[in-house]
Amino acid sequence: MAKFESLLWQPPEALNTKEKAIAKRAAKKRKLFVFLREQRHVIFDESFQHELIEMYRQTGAGKVPQAPARLALLTLLQRYADVADNEAIELIIDSNRWQMVLDTLDDEKPFCCQKTLYDFRMRLQHTGLDQRLLQRSVEVARERGGFSAKTLRAALDSSPLWGHGRVEDTINLIGHAGRNVLDCLAALTEHTVAEVIQAIGLNLFEHKSLKATLDVDWSDGEQKQQALQRLIDEIELLQQWVQEHLPGESERPPLAQALETLHTVMEQDLEPDPEGGGRRIREGVAKDRRISIEDAQMRHGRKSATQRIDGYKRHIVRDLDEQLILAAEVQPANRPDKDALKPLLQDNDLQGRELQSLHIDRAYLDDSVVPALVTQGVKIVCRAWPSYNSTGLFTKREFQIDLAAGQATCPDGVSVAITPGKTAFFPSERCQACTLKAQCTRSKQGRSLAIHAQEALLQELGELSSSSVGRAQLRERVDVEHGLAHISQRQGNRARYNGRRKNTYHLRISAAIQNLETAQRLVPQEMAMAA
């Protein structure tokens, strides 16, 4: 127990003379350094420190680590300055501002090493305390600003985050996966990669550029198919050699993972060739296609019909009144936006406040969480799907839909029963004899009308844009777009790490810093009252 109690960090609260001089110089352009120095004992109070210490208490092994609160503060400084681990360690003793914040002004050596900082980051991710650090930044900002609202008006939005891994076409993807297998074989057999290639009898992997070795006109379909077949033949030779010489190792990491990756890219990008036998490059794109060897979770996706994303989408929840980011998630780019709703709302407590309204775009509407929120009394603010008919005939708006009575009435006054989630059909004989048929339908079976499972919500959303009050409510969501723009400037639009979880961590720490900068600009309640 004493081992963990010693991890409490209790630096001085009052600034000494030297710190005051440093703070005065930093106050103009680097105000966050001053704020972190003055408020570090508030941000990392004893209660929050015990939460961080619990990460180490769970294992109970190894030597006594550094105070987690101090490492967390170092992590915030690292992301604020956007520096790598080695530079962050150097700045502990090279920068007066960092020393002021971390209480290392008189130290001659860094209080931790790169391995310690990396281990702390991994613990944050493993335990989910990166989200808790984000929540703590919200708590500090709310306390400093004197916010006391028990209800919440939240807005969600997403933006592209391009992947860190290299995106490759089918030929290079298979070749890259094959080279990784060769690297594993070289390490296992204690030979060079060149020696392994020679032992297996391969010809295409001697040089780094696979396409240069194949040396064909890639615009010629026949030559391209011949080159692909040469590559497939060598990959099959490689796989056969592994099974003959290292059958046991092929079922254990790291060789097992390398072989699985090779199998995945072969299966997703190739299909049987109906003309010449063998295999050809797949027509179309396989579902959930892997696009990078370095980052297995990167995917092709779209932000819009014209904007493709190779990597991820980042999602945030922002408080519209207090302008604080409450939660953040990164999802593969091919996942629909609606999949982020549950982890953003249901898996986070949103500071224990009651959700009053949710401001979203249409991409989030299809999730099952939305009707559940409506049932709980949450107001959904979103632009409705535009009502149009590609044939130029009557749109759905020309029909009177009475959900309470369970019926829909056409412009000619004919009514039919409706059920949410199903399609209603008007009598074909009435439609054929109707004087408005030319404006309504060209079908011999008569007019049909799709009733959405959330038809009541869609009708309500359709009314928003018809009034100035409703349009004002829709415009409020611009605030979360501004928040995402600031995050993009801080985090960049290209992922720093491979993998969804690491990039979610990076997004959450960036959001926490943004919240702390907001807290720094807020006037403490007691100062406001004194004024």
C-alpha positions as CSV (number, residue, x, y, z in Angstrom):
1,M,0.0,0.0,0.0
2,A,2.8,2.4,0.9
3,K,4.3,1.7,-2.5
4,F,1.3,3.2,-4.3
5,E,0.6,6.0,-1.8
6,S,4.1,7.3,-2.5
7,L,2.9,8.0,-6.1
8,L,0.9,11.0,-5.0
9,W,2.4,14.1,-6.5
10,Q,2.3,17.2,-4.2
11,P,4.3,20.0,-5.8
12,P,4.2,23.5,-4.4
13,E,1.1,25.5,-5.2
14,A,2.6,29.1,-4.9
15,L,5.0,30.3,-7.6
16,N,8.5,31.1,-6.5
17,T,10.5,34.1,-7.7
18,K,12.0,32.2,-10.6
19,E,8.7,30.7,-11.7
20,K,7.1,34.1,-11.6
21,A,9.7,35.5,-14.0
22,I,9.2,32.5,-16.4
23,A,5.4,32.9,-16.1
24,K,5.6,36.6,-17.0
25,R,7.5,35.9,-20.2
26,A,5.1,33.1,-21.1
27,A,1.9,35.0,-20.4
28,K,1.7,36.7,-23.8
29,K,1.8,33.8,-26.2
30,R,2.1,30.7,-24.1
31,K,-0.7,31.2,-21.6
32,L,-1.5,27.5,-21.2
33,F,1.9,26.9,-19.6
34,V,1.0,29.5,-16.9
35,F,-2.4,28.0,-16.5
36,L,-1.1,24.5,-16.1
37,R,1.5,25.6,-13.5
38,E,-1.1,27.6,-11.5
39,Q,-3.8,24.9,-11.7
40,R,-1.9,21.6,-11.7
41,H,-2.9,20.9,-8.1
42,V,-6.6,21.5,-9.1
43,I,-6.5,19.4,-12.3
44,F,-4.7,16.6,-10.5
45,D,-6.4,16.7,-7.2
46,E,-5.9,13.8,-4.8
47,S,-9.1,12.1,-6.0
48,F,-8.0,12.1,-9.7
49,Q,-4.5,11.1,-8.8
50,H,-5.9,8.0,-7.1
51,E,-7.7,7.1,-10.3
52,L,-4.4,7.3,-12.2
53,I,-2.6,5.3,-9.5
54,E,-5.1,2.6,-9.8
55,M,-3.6,1.8,-13.3
56,Y,-0.5,0.6,-11.5
57,R,-2.2,-1.0,-8.6
58,Q,-4.0,-3.4,-10.9
59,T,-0.7,-5.1,-11.8
60,G,1.3,-4.8,-8.6
61,A,4.5,-5.8,-10.4
62,G,7.7,-4.0,-11.4
63,K,9.6,-1.2,-9.8
64,V,7.9,1.8,-8.3
65,P,6.9,4.1,-11.3
66,Q,6.9,7.9,-11.4
67,A,3.9,9.8,-10.1
68,P,1.1,9.2,-12.7
69,A,-0.1,12.8,-12.3
70,R,3.3,14.2,-13.3
71,L,3.4,11.8,-16.3
72,A,-0.1,12.9,-17.3
73,L,1.0,16.5,-17.2
74,L,4.0,15.6,-19.3
75,T,1.7,13.9,-21.8
76,L,-0.4,17.0,-22.1
77,L,2.7,19.2,-22.6
78,Q,3.9,16.7,-25.3
79,R,0.7,16.9,-27.3
80,Y,0.5,20.7,-26.8
81,A,4.0,21.1,-28.3
82,D,3.4,18.2,-30.7
83,V,6.8,16.6,-30.1
84,A,8.1,13.0,-30.1
85,D,8.9,11.1,-27.0
86,N,12.7,11.7,-27.2
87,E,12.2,15.5,-27.6
88,A,9.7,15.6,-24.8
89,I,12.2,14.0,-22.4
90,E,14.9,16.5,-23.5
91,L,12.5,19.4,-22.9
92,I,12.0,18.4,-19.3
93,I,15.5,19.8,-18.6
94,D,16.0,22.1,-21.6
95,S,12.9,24.3,-21.4
96,N,12.2,26.7,-18.5
97,R,8.4,26.6,-19.3
98,W,8.3,22.8,-19.1
99,Q,10.4,22.8,-15.9
100,M,8.1,25.4,-14.4
101,V,5.0,23.2,-15.1
102,L,6.6,19.9,-14.1
103,D,8.5,21.2,-11.0
104,T,11.9,20.3,-12.4
105,L,13.7,23.7,-12.3
106,D,16.5,22.4,-10.1
107,D,16.8,19.0,-11.7
108,E,19.9,18.0,-13.8
109,K,18.4,14.9,-15.2
110,P,14.9,14.0,-16.6
111,F,12.6,12.4,-14.0
112,C,11.6,9.7,-16.5
113,C,12.8,8.1,-19.7
114,Q,11.1,7.4,-23.1
115,K,10.1,3.9,-22.0
116,T,8.3,5.2,-18.9
117,L,6.4,7.8,-21.0
118,Y,5.5,5.1,-23.6
119,D,4.3,2.7,-20.9
120,F,2.2,5.4,-19.3
121,R,0.5,6.2,-22.7
122,M,-0.2,2.5,-23.2
123,R,-1.8,2.2,-19.7
124,L,-4.0,5.2,-20.4
125,Q,-5.3,3.4,-23.6
126,H,-5.6,0.0,-22.0
127,T,-7.7,1.3,-19.0
128,G,-9.7,3.9,-20.9
129,L,-8.3,6.7,-18.7
130,D,-7.6,8.9,-21.7
131,Q,-11.4,9.5,-21.9
132,R,-11.3,10.1,-18.1
133,L,-8.5,12.7,-18.7
134,L,-10.8,14.4,-21.2
135,Q,-13.7,14.4,-18.8
136,R,-11.4,15.9,-16.1
137,S,-10.6,18.8,-18.4
138,V,-14.3,19.4,-18.7
139,E,-14.8,19.3,-14.9
140,V,-12.0,21.8,-14.4
141,A,-13.4,24.2,-17.1
142,R,-16.9,24.0,-15.6
143,E,-15.6,24.7,-12.1
144,R,-13.5,27.6,-13.3
145,G,-16.3,29.1,-15.3
146,G,-18.9,28.6,-12.6
147,F,-21.1,26.5,-14.9
148,S,-23.9,24.7,-13.1
149,A,-26.4,23.6,-15.8
150,K,-27.8,20.1,-15.1
151,T,-29.1,19.7,-18.7
152,L,-27.0,19.4,-21.8
153,R,-27.4,20.5,-25.4
154,A,-24.9,18.4,-27.3
155,A,-23.8,18.5,-30.9
156,L,-22.0,15.7,-32.9
157,D,-19.9,15.9,-36.0
158,S,-17.1,14.1,-37.8
159,S,-14.2,15.0,-40.0
160,P,-11.7,12.9,-42.1
161,L,-8.4,11.7,-40.6
162,W,-6.1,10.3,-43.2
163,G,-4.3,7.1,-42.2
164,H,-0.7,6.9,-41.2
165,G,-0.1,3.7,-43.1
166,R,0.8,3.6,-46.8
167,V,-2.2,2.9,-49.1
168,E,-1.2,0.4,-51.9
169,D,-2.8,-1.2,-54.9
170,T,-3.3,-5.0,-55.2
171,I,0.1,-5.8,-56.7
172,N,2.0,-3.8,-54.1
173,L,-0.3,-4.9,-51.3
174,I,0.3,-8.6,-51.9
175,G,4.0,-7.9,-52.5
176,H,4.4,-6.0,-49.2
177,A,2.6,-8.8,-47.3
178,G,5.0,-11.3,-48.9
179,R,8.0,-9.3,-47.9
180,N,6.8,-9.2,-44.3
181,V,6.6,-13.0,-44.3
182,L,10.2,-13.1,-45.7
183,D,11.4,-10.8,-42.9
184,C,9.9,-13.2,-40.3
185,L,11.5,-16.1,-41.9
186,A,14.9,-14.4,-41.9
187,A,14.6,-13.6,-38.2
188,L,13.5,-17.2,-37.4
189,T,16.2,-18.9,-39.4
190,E,18.9,-16.4,-38.5
191,H,19.7,-15.7,-42.1
192,T,19.5,-12.6,-44.3
193,V,16.4,-12.0,-46.4
194,A,18.5,-12.5,-49.5
195,E,19.6,-15.9,-48.3
196,V,16.0,-16.9,-47.6
197,I,14.9,-15.7,-51.0
198,Q,17.6,-17.8,-52.6
199,A,16.8,-20.9,-50.5
200,I,13.1,-20.7,-51.5
201,G,13.9,-20.0,-55.2
202,L,12.1,-16.7,-55.5
203,N,12.8,-14.2,-58.3
204,L,10.5,-11.2,-57.7
205,F,11.6,-10.2,-54.2
206,E,15.2,-9.5,-54.7
207,H,14.6,-5.7,-55.2
208,K,12.5,-3.3,-53.2
209,S,10.3,-2.3,-56.2
210,L,8.1,-5.2,-57.1
211,K,6.6,-3.5,-60.2
212,A,10.1,-2.5,-61.4
213,T,11.1,-6.2,-61.2
214,L,7.9,-7.3,-63.1
215,D,8.6,-4.6,-65.7
216,V,5.4,-4.7,-67.8
217,D,3.1,-2.2,-69.4
218,W,0.5,-1.9,-66.7
219,S,-2.0,-0.3,-69.1
220,D,-2.0,-3.5,-71.1
221,G,-4.5,-5.9,-69.6
222,E,-2.8,-9.1,-70.9
223,Q,0.6,-8.1,-69.6
224,K,-0.9,-7.1,-66.2
225,Q,-2.6,-10.5,-65.9
226,Q,0.6,-12.3,-66.7
227,A,2.5,-10.2,-64.1
228,L,-0.2,-11.0,-61.5
229,Q,0.1,-14.7,-62.2
230,R,3.9,-14.6,-61.8
231,L,3.4,-12.9,-58.4
232,I,0.8,-15.5,-57.4
233,D,3.1,-18.4,-58.4
234,E,5.9,-17.0,-56.2
235,I,3.5,-16.4,-53.2
236,E,2.3,-20.0,-53.5
237,L,5.9,-21.2,-53.6
238,L,6.6,-19.1,-50.5
239,Q,3.6,-20.5,-48.6
240,Q,4.5,-24.1,-49.6
241,W,8.1,-23.6,-48.3
242,V,6.9,-22.4,-45.0
243,Q,4.6,-25.3,-44.5
244,E,7.3,-27.8,-45.4
245,H,10.1,-26.3,-43.4
246,L,8.5,-24.4,-40.5
247,P,5.0,-25.9,-39.9
248,G,5.1,-25.3,-36.2
249,E,6.3,-21.7,-36.4
250,S,3.6,-20.9,-39.0
251,E,1.0,-21.2,-36.2
252,R,2.8,-18.9,-33.7
253,P,3.4,-15.1,-33.8
254,P,4.9,-13.3,-35.5
255,L,5.0,-15.6,-38.5
256,A,1.3,-16.5,-38.0
257,Q,0.2,-12.9,-38.2
258,A,2.3,-12.2,-41.3
259,L,0.8,-15.3,-43.1
260,E,-2.7,-14.3,-42.0
261,T,-2.2,-10.8,-43.5
262,L,-0.9,-12.3,-46.7
263,H,-3.9,-14.6,-46.9
264,T,-6.3,-11.7,-46.2
265,V,-5.1,-9.5,-49.0
266,M,-5.0,-12.4,-51.4
267,E,-8.6,-13.4,-50.7
268,Q,-10.0,-9.8,-50.7
269,D,-8.4,-8.6,-53.9
270,L,-8.4,-11.7,-56.1
271,E,-11.1,-13.9,-57.6
272,P,-11.3,-16.9,-59.9
273,D,-10.6,-16.0,-63.5
274,P,-13.6,-17.5,-65.5
275,E,-11.7,-17.3,-68.8
276,G,-8.1,-18.5,-68.3
277,G,-8.4,-20.4,-65.0
278,G,-6.3,-19.2,-62.1
279,R,-7.1,-15.9,-60.5
280,R,-7.5,-12.3,-61.5
281,I,-7.9,-9.0,-59.7
282,R,-11.4,-8.7,-58.3
283,E,-13.9,-6.6,-60.1
284,G,-15.4,-4.2,-57.6
285,V,-14.2,-3.7,-54.0
286,A,-14.5,-6.4,-51.3
287,K,-16.5,-5.5,-48.2
288,D,-14.3,-4.1,-45.5
289,R,-11.2,-4.2,-47.7
290,R,-7.9,-3.8,-46.1
291,I,-5.9,-1.0,-47.8
292,S,-2.6,-0.9,-45.9
293,I,-0.2,-3.4,-44.5
294,E,1.2,-1.2,-41.8
295,D,-2.2,-0.2,-40.5
296,A,-4.7,-3.1,-40.5
297,Q,-7.6,-0.9,-39.5
298,M,-7.4,1.8,-42.2
299,R,-10.3,1.7,-44.7
300,H,-11.6,3.5,-47.8
301,G,-14.5,5.7,-46.9
302,R,-16.3,8.8,-47.9
303,K,-17.2,12.1,-46.2
304,S,-19.3,13.0,-49.2
305,A,-20.1,11.8,-52.7
306,T,-17.0,13.6,-54.0
307,Q,-14.6,13.3,-51.0
308,R,-12.9,9.9,-50.4
309,I,-11.0,9.2,-47.2
310,D,-8.2,6.7,-46.9
311,G,-8.0,6.0,-43.2
312,Y,-10.4,7.1,-40.4
313,K,-13.1,9.5,-39.3
314,R,-12.9,11.4,-36.0
315,H,-16.1,12.1,-34.1
316,I,-16.6,14.6,-31.2
317,V,-19.5,15.6,-28.9
318,R,-19.5,19.3,-28.0
319,D,-21.5,21.1,-25.4
320,L,-23.2,23.9,-27.3
321,D,-23.6,26.2,-24.3
322,E,-20.2,25.8,-22.6
323,Q,-18.2,25.0,-25.8
324,L,-16.4,22.1,-24.3
325,I,-15.6,18.7,-26.0
326,L,-17.2,16.0,-23.9
327,A,-16.3,12.8,-25.8
328,A,-14.2,11.8,-28.8
329,E,-13.9,8.6,-30.9
330,V,-12.0,7.5,-34.1
331,Q,-13.7,5.0,-36.4
332,P,-12.5,3.4,-39.7
333,A,-13.5,5.5,-42.6
334,N,-15.9,2.9,-44.1
335,R,-18.0,2.8,-40.9
336,P,-21.2,4.9,-41.2
337,D,-21.3,7.9,-38.8
338,K,-24.2,6.3,-37.0
339,D,-21.9,3.6,-35.6
340,A,-20.2,6.3,-33.5
341,L,-23.4,7.4,-31.6
342,K,-23.4,4.6,-29.1
343,P,-19.7,4.9,-27.9
344,L,-20.0,8.7,-27.9
345,L,-23.2,8.9,-25.9
346,Q,-24.0,5.7,-24.2
347,D,-20.5,4.6,-23.2
348,N,-19.7,8.0,-21.6
349,D,-21.5,9.6,-18.8
350,L,-21.4,13.2,-20.3
351,Q,-20.6,14.6,-16.9
352,G,-23.8,13.0,-15.4
353,R,-26.0,15.7,-17.1
354,E,-29.4,15.1,-18.6
355,L,-29.3,15.2,-22.4
356,Q,-31.9,17.8,-23.4
357,S,-31.2,18.1,-27.2
358,L,-29.0,16.4,-29.7
359,H,-27.8,18.4,-32.8
360,I,-26.6,16.1,-35.5
361,D,-26.5,15.7,-39.3
362,R,-28.5,13.1,-41.2
363,A,-25.7,10.6,-41.2
364,Y,-26.3,9.9,-37.5
365,L,-30.1,9.5,-37.9
366,D,-30.2,5.8,-38.8
367,D,-28.9,4.5,-35.6
368,S,-31.2,2.7,-33.2
369,V,-30.0,5.0,-30.4
370,V,-31.9,7.9,-31.9
371,P,-35.5,6.5,-31.4
372,A,-34.5,5.5,-27.9
373,L,-33.4,9.1,-27.1
374,V,-36.7,10.4,-28.6
375,T,-38.6,8.1,-26.2
376,Q,-36.6,9.5,-23.3
377,G,-37.7,13.0,-24.3
378,V,-34.5,14.2,-26.0
379,K,-35.1,16.7,-28.8
380,I,-33.4,15.8,-32.0
381,V,-32.3,18.8,-34.1
382,C,-31.3,17.8,-37.6
383,R,-32.0,18.8,-41.2
384,A,-34.6,16.5,-42.7
385,W,-33.9,14.5,-45.8
386,P,-35.0,16.5,-48.8
387,S,-38.3,15.4,-50.3
388,Y,-38.1,15.0,-54.0
389,N,-39.2,12.7,-56.8
390,S,-36.7,12.0,-59.6
391,T,-39.6,11.5,-62.0
392,G,-41.0,15.0,-61.3
393,L,-44.2,13.5,-59.9
394,F,-45.9,14.2,-56.5
395,T,-43.5,13.9,-53.6
396,K,-44.3,12.6,-50.2
397,R,-45.0,16.1,-49.0
398,E,-48.1,16.2,-51.1
399,F,-49.7,13.4,-49.0
400,Q,-51.3,13.9,-45.6
401,I,-49.8,11.5,-43.2
402,D,-51.7,11.1,-40.0
403,L,-49.7,8.8,-37.7
404,A,-52.3,9.0,-34.9
405,A,-55.1,7.8,-37.1
406,G,-52.8,5.4,-38.9
407,Q,-53.6,6.5,-42.4
408,A,-52.2,8.5,-45.4
409,T,-54.3,10.5,-47.8
410,C,-53.4,11.3,-51.4
411,P,-54.0,14.7,-53.1
412,D,-57.2,13.3,-54.6
413,G,-58.5,12.4,-51.1
414,V,-58.1,8.7,-51.1
415,S,-56.9,7.3,-47.8
416,V,-55.1,4.0,-46.9
417,A,-53.9,2.5,-43.7
418,I,-50.2,2.9,-42.9
419,T,-47.7,1.1,-40.6
420,P,-44.4,2.7,-39.6
421,G,-41.5,0.9,-41.3
422,K,-43.6,-0.5,-44.1
423,T,-44.8,0.6,-47.6
424,A,-48.4,1.7,-48.1
425,F,-50.2,0.9,-51.4
426,F,-53.1,2.9,-52.9
427,P,-55.8,0.9,-54.8
428,S,-54.7,0.4,-58.4
429,E,-58.2,0.8,-59.7
430,R,-58.6,4.2,-58.0
431,C,-55.2,5.4,-59.3
432,Q,-56.0,4.3,-62.9
433,A,-59.2,6.4,-62.8
434,C,-57.8,9.4,-60.9
435,T,-57.6,12.7,-62.8
436,L,-54.2,13.4,-61.0
437,K,-52.6,10.2,-62.1
438,A,-50.3,11.9,-64.7
439,Q,-48.9,14.0,-61.8
440,C,-48.7,11.2,-59.3
441,T,-47.6,7.8,-60.7
442,R,-46.7,5.9,-63.9
443,S,-47.1,2.5,-62.2
444,K,-49.9,0.2,-63.3
445,Q,-50.1,-1.1,-59.7
446,G,-50.9,2.4,-58.5
447,R,-49.1,4.8,-56.1
448,S,-47.0,3.5,-53.2
449,L,-45.8,5.5,-50.2
450,A,-42.8,4.4,-48.0
451,I,-43.5,5.1,-44.3
452,H,-40.3,5.3,-42.3
453,A,-39.9,3.6,-39.0
454,Q,-39.1,7.0,-37.5
455,E,-41.8,8.8,-39.6
456,A,-42.9,11.0,-36.7
457,L,-39.4,12.2,-36.1
458,L,-38.9,12.9,-39.8
459,Q,-42.1,14.9,-40.0
460,E,-41.0,16.9,-37.0
461,L,-37.5,17.6,-38.5
462,G,-39.2,18.6,-41.8
463,E,-41.0,21.4,-39.9
464,L,-37.8,22.9,-38.5
465,S,-36.6,24.5,-41.7
466,S,-40.1,26.0,-42.3
467,S,-39.7,28.6,-39.4
468,S,-37.1,31.1,-38.4
469,V,-36.9,29.6,-34.9
470,G,-36.3,26.2,-36.4
471,R,-33.7,27.4,-38.8
472,A,-31.9,29.2,-35.9
473,Q,-31.8,25.9,-34.0
474,L,-30.3,24.1,-37.0
475,R,-27.6,26.8,-37.4
476,E,-26.5,26.2,-33.8
477,R,-24.7,23.0,-34.9
478,V,-22.1,25.2,-36.6
479,D,-20.4,25.4,-33.2
480,V,-19.3,21.8,-33.3
481,E,-17.9,22.3,-36.8
482,H,-15.8,25.1,-35.4
483,G,-14.6,22.8,-32.6
484,L,-13.6,20.2,-35.2
485,A,-11.7,22.8,-37.2
486,H,-9.7,23.7,-34.1
487,I,-9.0,20.0,-33.5
488,S,-7.9,19.6,-37.1
489,Q,-5.4,22.4,-36.6
490,R,-4.1,20.9,-33.4
491,Q,-4.1,17.2,-34.3
492,G,-3.5,17.6,-38.1
493,N,-5.5,15.8,-40.7
494,R,-3.1,12.8,-41.0
495,A,-3.1,10.2,-38.2
496,R,0.0,10.1,-36.1
497,Y,-0.4,6.4,-35.2
498,N,-1.4,3.1,-36.7
499,G,-4.7,1.7,-35.4
500,R,-8.0,3.1,-34.3
501,R,-7.3,2.9,-30.5
502,K,-4.1,4.9,-30.6
503,N,-5.6,7.6,-32.8
504,T,-8.6,7.8,-30.5
505,Y,-6.1,8.4,-27.7
506,H,-4.4,11.2,-29.7
507,L,-7.8,12.8,-30.4
508,R,-8.9,12.7,-26.8
509,I,-5.7,14.3,-25.5
510,S,-5.9,17.0,-28.2
511,A,-9.5,17.6,-27.1
512,A,-8.5,17.8,-23.4
513,I,-5.9,20.4,-24.3
514,Q,-8.5,22.4,-26.2
515,N,-10.8,22.3,-23.2
516,L,-8.0,23.4,-20.9
517,E,-7.3,26.4,-23.2
518,T,-11.0,27.2,-22.9
519,A,-10.7,26.9,-19.1
520,Q,-7.7,29.2,-19.2
521,R,-9.8,31.9,-21.0
522,L,-12.6,31.6,-18.5
523,V,-12.8,34.0,-15.5
524,P,-13.1,32.1,-12.2
525,Q,-16.4,32.5,-10.5
526,E,-15.0,34.2,-7.4
527,M,-13.1,36.7,-9.6
528,A,-16.3,37.5,-11.6
529,M,-18.2,38.0,-8.4
530,A,-15.5,40.3,-7.0
531,A,-15.7,42.4,-10.2
